[in-house]
Amino acid sequence: MFQTTVKDAEELAPEFAKKPEPARVEVLEEERIETMEVIDGEEPVKTYKSDVVGHLLKQDHEDERVMQFVRTHLQPLSLATEVRDRGNRYIAQKEAEKAQQAMIDLNAWLYEGMRNANNLFHPVPQSVISAVSKFYCLLYAMKGCNYLYYARDDIGYIISNLSYFYEEAREAEKAAEKLQREFASIDEKLRESVLVNPPQTAQDFFSRRNLLFAQSLFPRLYQDAMEKRMIYDAKKQINDYLRDRKKSISDLTSDEYAQMLARSNGSSKRAIEEGYATFEKFTESLQLCQFALSQNPLMTMDSGLYQPRKRQQIVVRPEKTLTHPQRTEADMVNEMARELTNLPRFTAYCQIVRAVAGKQEIVKYKLYPDPLERVEEEKRTLDRNTAYIMERMHDETLGYYRKRERVEQEIAARRATLKARELKQKGQTTLDEDED
């Protein structure tokens, strides 16, 4: 059944109408759970605590490495800075200002290392070194207490009187500058080492630090600086001693001068070694404290800064569905009637009866017969191909075909050749028998 009229389509549509599909629900989007960030008011910003020294003096810290420095050095030093000289108000005021500045500088030094690990082990402020030097001089009554801070970063001593022994003073100053640069190099290597592979215990930190000092030029430079400083100090002490007694070096014999120089060198050496050893304990404990603070920094919520408070909210997105209701029989018939009326060319519906397993069954389906032009084109193509093949078969140059006359001539020639060969063989055999 090809294209039909409207009337025929309405009559035949029930025969070909499809059975309506049952109602179904199509899921457009699955149910999902989303987490979204929402702003819920404000909250204070968590920042680094700027008053590090004040916090450590008034409160504890979770890291024992920090508390070891606080108990051993910071608390005694803080108490010592509160001592006032009652005899001279001017001196007391100056000392109080120096002590206050030392605590401010120490706090800033600890804070910078705590906030940024790249600032670890920078040179200790001079004000802190001076305060520590004075404290240990008073505590242990050390002779030559100014040697406590000798040859540290930015510690080089000031030559107070260049009119005496200028050459010795300049040599001592140059040696101290070399030692200062070596200290800076060691501290930089120590910072790189602890950042790449942080030590787990205080003993690991001290061992690594001591190893860097031992592998550097520091021991040799320290010995050279100490010897030159002792020479300068010894000559200056002898000169001051003689000047107080209104004498000069020319009044002494060479043996007396040598003996005084040896005694002065001995006392200076002991003072430098004792002072440096004491200050070195303070320095390594201070550096360990700063490193521990960088790992466990002091944080506060009382900075006065606020930021939006964000929280994660769980949102359940329900699934999106589309319900397709079941179509009616009339709707299916009308759809088929419209399709039969508007069938395109070379399209047809057919209905046949066939036997399936001994039962008669009605089969309905749509056909797509080939257009006539295509059939004719295929026939023309077949004829062309046949003519081409026949033409090549009769072309003797291609070797596919030979004329019958030539084939028969070749066969006759082969037979004649074979007969002549047989007669020749028989004649040869007869001649051999006669000779016998």
C-alpha positions in Angstrom: 0.0 0.0 0.0 1.7 3.2 -1.3 0.4 6.7 -1.0 -3.4 6.7 -0.2 -6.2 9.2 -0.2 -7.4 10.6 3.1 -10.5 8.5 3.0 -8.6 5.2 2.4 -6.0 6.2 5.0 -8.8 6.7 7.7 -10.2 3.3 6.7 -6.9 1.4 6.7 -5.2 3.2 9.6 -6.6 0.9 12.3 -5.0 -2.0 10.5 -1.5 -0.6 10.8 -1.8 1.5 14.0 0.8 0.6 16.6 0.0 -0.4 20.1 0.4 2.6 22.5 3.4 2.4 24.8 2.6 2.3 28.6 3.1 5.4 30.6 6.7 6.0 31.7 8.8 8.4 33.7 12.0 9.8 32.1 14.8 10.8 34.5 16.4 14.0 33.2 18.9 14.5 36.2 19.8 12.1 39.0 19.5 13.2 42.6 22.8 14.6 43.8 24.3 16.1 46.9 26.3 19.3 46.6 28.5 21.2 49.0 28.5 24.9 48.7 30.3 27.6 50.6 28.1 30.3 52.2 29.0 33.4 54.2 27.6 33.4 57.7 28.5 36.6 59.4 32.1 37.6 60.4 34.9 36.1 62.5 38.2 37.5 63.8 41.3 36.8 61.7 43.8 34.4 63.2 47.2 36.1 63.0 50.6 35.7 64.5 50.9 37.2 68.0 53.2 40.2 67.9 54.1 40.3 71.7 56.2 37.1 71.7 58.4 38.0 74.7 55.4 39.1 76.8 53.5 36.0 76.0 56.4 33.7 76.9 57.1 35.5 80.2 53.4 35.3 81.3 52.2 32.1 79.7 53.6 28.7 78.8 54.3 27.3 75.4 53.5 23.8 74.2 57.1 23.3 72.8 59.6 22.3 75.5 62.4 23.8 73.3 60.9 27.2 73.7 60.3 26.8 77.5 63.9 25.7 78.0 65.1 29.1 76.6 62.5 30.9 78.6 63.5 29.3 81.9 67.2 29.4 81.4 67.7 32.8 79.8 64.6 34.9 79.1 63.2 35.0 82.6 66.5 35.8 84.4 67.3 38.4 81.7 63.9 40.0 82.2 64.4 40.2 85.9 67.8 41.7 85.5 66.6 44.5 83.2 64.3 45.7 86.0 67.2 46.5 88.4 67.7 50.2 88.8 70.7 52.2 89.9 69.4 54.2 92.9 72.6 56.3 93.1 72.3 58.1 89.8 68.9 58.8 88.3 70.4 59.7 85.0 72.2 56.4 84.7 69.2 54.5 85.9 67.0 56.1 83.2 69.6 55.3 80.5 69.9 51.8 81.6 66.2 51.3 81.7 65.9 52.7 78.2 68.6 50.3 76.9 67.0 47.3 78.7 63.6 48.2 77.2 65.0 48.6 73.7 66.8 45.2 74.1 63.5 43.5 74.9 61.8 45.2 72.0 64.5 44.2 69.6 64.5 40.6 70.9 60.7 40.4 70.5 61.0 41.7 66.9 63.8 39.2 66.1 61.7 36.2 67.5 58.6 37.4 65.7 60.2 37.7 62.3 61.6 34.2 62.5 58.3 32.8 63.8 56.3 34.5 61.0 58.6 33.6 58.1 61.1 30.7 58.2 63.3 32.5 55.7 64.1 35.0 58.4 65.5 32.4 60.8 68.9 33.0 62.4 69.4 36.5 61.2 72.0 38.5 63.2 71.0 39.1 66.8 70.4 42.8 67.5 73.3 44.6 69.1 71.1 45.9 71.9 70.2 42.3 72.9 73.9 41.4 72.9 74.8 44.3 75.1 72.0 43.5 77.6 73.0 39.8 77.7 76.7 40.8 78.1 76.0 43.1 81.0 73.6 40.6 82.7 76.2 37.7 82.7 79.0 40.1 83.8 76.9 41.0 86.8 75.7 37.5 87.4 79.1 35.7 87.3 81.4 38.7 88.1 83.4 37.9 85.0 86.5 39.8 84.3 86.5 41.2 80.8 82.7 40.7 80.4 82.7 42.7 77.1 84.1 39.6 75.5 80.7 37.9 75.8 79.6 39.3 72.6 82.9 39.4 70.9 82.9 38.3 67.2 79.2 37.7 66.7 77.2 39.0 63.7 77.1 42.7 63.9 78.9 42.6 67.2 82.4 43.9 66.3 83.7 46.0 69.2 84.3 49.7 68.8 87.9 50.9 69.2 87.4 53.6 71.8 90.9 55.1 71.7 92.9 54.9 68.5 95.7 57.1 69.8 97.2 54.0 71.5 98.5 51.1 69.5 96.6 52.0 66.4 98.1 49.2 64.2 97.2 46.5 66.8 93.7 47.9 67.1 93.2 47.8 63.3 94.5 44.3 63.0 92.1 43.1 65.8 89.2 44.9 64.1 89.9 43.3 60.7 90.1 39.8 62.3 86.7 40.4 64.1 85.1 41.4 60.7 86.3 38.2 59.1 84.9 36.2 62.0 81.6 38.1 61.7 81.3 37.2 58.0 82.0 33.5 58.8 79.3 33.5 61.4 76.8 34.9 58.9 77.7 32.2 56.4 77.3 29.4 59.1 73.9 30.8 60.1 72.8 30.8 56.5 73.8 27.2 56.0 72.1 26.3 59.3 68.9 27.9 58.1 68.9 26.0 54.8 69.7 22.8 56.6 66.8 23.0 59.1 64.3 24.0 56.4 65.2 21.1 54.1 65.4 18.5 56.9 64.0 19.8 60.2 65.7 18.4 63.3 63.4 16.4 65.5 65.0 17.1 68.9 67.1 19.8 70.5 70.1 17.5 70.6 69.8 17.0 66.8 69.7 20.8 66.3 72.8 21.4 68.5 74.7 18.5 66.8 74.0 19.9 63.4 75.0 23.4 64.4 78.2 22.3 66.0 79.1 20.2 62.9 78.7 23.3 60.7 81.0 25.3 63.0 83.6 22.5 63.0 83.6 22.1 59.2 84.0 25.9 58.7 86.9 28.3 58.9 85.5 29.5 62.2 88.0 27.8 64.6 91.0 29.2 62.8 89.5 32.7 62.4 88.4 32.6 66.1 91.9 31.8 67.2 93.4 34.5 65.0 90.9 37.1 66.2 91.4 36.2 69.8 95.2 36.4 69.6 95.2 39.8 67.9 92.6 41.1 70.4 94.7 39.8 73.3 97.8 41.6 72.0 95.9 44.9 71.7 94.3 44.6 75.1 97.5 43.6 76.8 99.4 46.5 75.5 96.6 48.9 76.3 96.3 47.5 79.9 100.0 47.9 80.5 100.0 51.4 79.1 97.0 52.4 81.3 98.7 50.8 84.3 101.9 52.7 83.8 100.1 55.9 83.0 98.2 55.8 86.3 101.5 55.5 88.0 103.0 58.3 85.9 105.4 56.0 84.2 106.0 54.8 80.6 107.2 51.7 78.9 110.7 53.1 78.6 110.9 52.8 82.4 110.6 49.0 82.2 113.2 46.6 81.3 112.6 44.1 78.5 112.1 41.2 80.9 109.6 43.2 83.0 107.7 44.2 80.0 107.6 40.7 78.7 106.3 39.4 82.1 103.6 42.0 82.3 102.6 41.2 78.7 102.4 37.5 79.4 100.2 38.0 82.5 97.9 40.3 80.7 97.6 37.9 77.7 96.7 35.1 80.1 94.0 37.0 81.8 92.6 38.3 78.5 92.5 34.8 77.0 90.6 33.3 80.0 88.1 36.2 79.9 87.5 35.8 76.1 87.1 32.0 76.4 84.8 32.1 79.4 82.7 35.0 78.0 82.4 33.5 74.5 81.4 30.1 75.8 78.7 31.6 78.0 77.3 33.7 75.2 77.4 30.8 72.8 75.1 28.8 75.1 72.7 31.7 75.0 72.9 32.1 71.2 72.3 28.4 70.4 69.4 28.3 72.8 68.0 31.5 71.3 68.2 30.1 67.8 66.6 26.8 68.8 63.8 28.8 70.4 63.2 30.8 67.2 63.2 27.6 65.1 60.7 26.0 67.5 58.4 29.0 67.3 58.5 28.8 63.5 57.2 25.2 63.8 54.7 26.0 66.6 53.9 29.7 66.2 51.9 31.8 68.7 48.6 32.7 67.2 45.9 35.1 68.4 42.3 36.0 67.5 42.6 39.4 69.2 44.1 41.2 66.2 41.1 43.5 65.7 40.8 42.2 62.1 37.7 40.4 60.8 36.9 38.4 57.8 33.7 36.8 56.4 32.9 33.6 58.2 32.5 30.8 55.7 30.9 27.5 56.2 30.1 24.5 54.1 26.4 23.9 53.5 25.1 20.6 52.1 22.4 21.0 49.5 20.4 18.0 48.2 19.3 18.5 44.6 16.3 16.3 43.9 16.1 14.3 40.7 14.4 15.9 37.7 11.8 13.7 35.9 9.4 14.0 32.9 6.3 11.9 32.9 5.1 10.5 29.6 1.4 9.5 29.8 0.1 6.5 27.8 -1.3 7.6 24.4 -4.9 6.6 23.5 -5.9 4.2 20.7 -7.6 7.1 18.8 -4.4 9.0 18.9 -2.4 6.1 17.5 -4.9 5.6 14.7 -4.9 9.3 13.8 -1.1 9.3 13.7 -1.1 6.3 11.3 -3.8 7.9 9.1 -1.6 11.0 8.7 1.4 8.9 8.0 -0.4 6.8 5.3 -1.6 10.0 3.6 1.9 11.5 3.5 4.0 8.5 2.7 7.1 9.5 0.7 8.0 8.0 -2.7 9.3 4.4 -2.8 7.8 3.7 0.7 4.9 1.3 1.3 3.1 -0.5 4.1 2.3 -4.2 3.6 0.3 -6.8 5.5 0.9 -10.5 4.9 -0.2 -13.8 6.5 2.5 -16.4 7.1 2.8 -19.7 8.9 5.0 -19.6 12.0 5.4 -22.9 13.9 2.2 -24.2 12.3 0.2 -21.2 13.2 -1.0 -18.4 10.9 0.4 -15.1 11.8 -0.3 -11.6 10.4 2.9 -9.6 9.8 2.8 -5.8 9.2 5.9 -3.9 8.2 7.1 -1.0 6.1 8.8 -1.5 2.7 11.4 0.6 0.9 11.5 -0.7 -2.7 14.2 0.6 -5.0 13.3 3.4 -7.4 12.8 2.4 -11.1 15.6 4.6 -12.2 18.0 2.7 -9.9 16.8 -0.7 -11.3 17.3 0.5 -14.8 20.7 1.9 -14.0 21.7 -1.4 -12.5 20.6 -3.2 -15.6 22.5 -0.9 -17.8 25.5 -1.4 -15.7 25.2 -5.1 -15.9 25.0 -5.0 -19.7 28.0 -2.7 -20.0 30.0 -5.1 -17.8 29.0 -8.1 -19.8 29.9 -6.4 -23.1 33.2 -5.4 -21.7 34.0 -8.9 -20.6 33.1 -10.4 -23.9 35.2 -7.8 -25.7 38.3 -8.7 -23.6 37.7 -12.4 -24.1 37.8 -12.1 -27.9 41.0 -10.0 -27.7 43.8 -12.4 -28.6 46.5 -10.0 -27.4 45.3 -10.5 -23.8 45.6 -14.3 -24.0 42.1 -15.0 -22.7 40.8 -16.2 -26.1 42.2 -18.1 -29.2 40.4 -18.9 -32.5 39.3 -22.5 -33.0 41.1 -22.8 -36.4 44.5 -22.0 -34.8 43.9 -24.4 -31.9 43.0 -27.2 -34.3 46.1 -26.5 -36.5 48.3 -26.7 -33.4 46.7 -30.0 -32.4 47.3 -31.4 -35.9 50.9 -30.3 -35.9 51.5 -31.9 -32.5 49.9 -35.2 -33.7 52.1 -35.3 -36.9 55.2 -34.7 -34.8 54.3 -37.5 -32.4 53.7 -40.0 -35.3 57.0 -39.1 -37.0 58.8 -39.7 -33.7 57.0 -43.2 -33.3 57.9 -44.3 -36.9 61.5 -43.3 -36.4 61.7 -45.3 -33.1 60.1 -48.4 -34.9 62.6 -48.2 -37.8 65.5 -48.0 -35.5 64.3 -51.1 -33.6 63.9 -53.2 -36.9 67.4 -52.3 -38.1 68.9 -53.5 -34.8 67.1 -56.9 -35.1 68.4 -57.5 -38.7 72.0 -56.9 -37.7 71.6 -59.5 -35.0 
